[in-house]
Amino acid sequence: MSVNEVKIKPPPFELEVKGTGHPSSKTYAIGGEDHTLGNALRHVLMQNASVEFAGYSVPHPSEPVVQIRVQTAGRKIQQENGEEIDTRLPATDVLKEACDTLIAQCEIVLDQVEEKMPEAKRDRMEIEDALHNEGYEGEEVIEDVGGDYDDEEMM
């Protein structure tokens, strides 16, 4: 390893939910991610009318963790019988919806790139075939692709 190389630590966890308060206000720590996912999710979350606040932070550049904070909007409604109904959606549901939206947007962009550049589609198919032959299936590919590699494996 040369002087200018930095060894990135593996993430200490995949997902950690922080916050013990109301389900409409949570912080999610996602391991193995950085500003790329944090900013994209924040942007999608803020497009949702039921989101009051969405923000993200990367606590330290050498730690592969992004923290995403979600607070949903809503109010408490007083019923005639005296019970209160909370109209705020759970933050987890809103974050899942944002992830689905972001995945759909990425697929649209990928389809457009592959339409204009057939070699990109060939490359993707070769990568998927190679991963399939190594035993990776479906969503596992996303989790396993970013692993640690020795210098010899990279050459």
Secondary structure, DSSP 8 states (H G I E B T S, - for coil): --TT-------S-SEEEE--S-TTEEEEEEET--HHHHHHHHHHHHTSTTEEEEEEE-S-TTS-EEEEEEEE---EEE-TTS-EEE----HHHHHHHHHHHHHHHHHHHHHHHHHH-HHHHHHHHHHHHHHHHTT--TTHHHHHTT----HHHH-
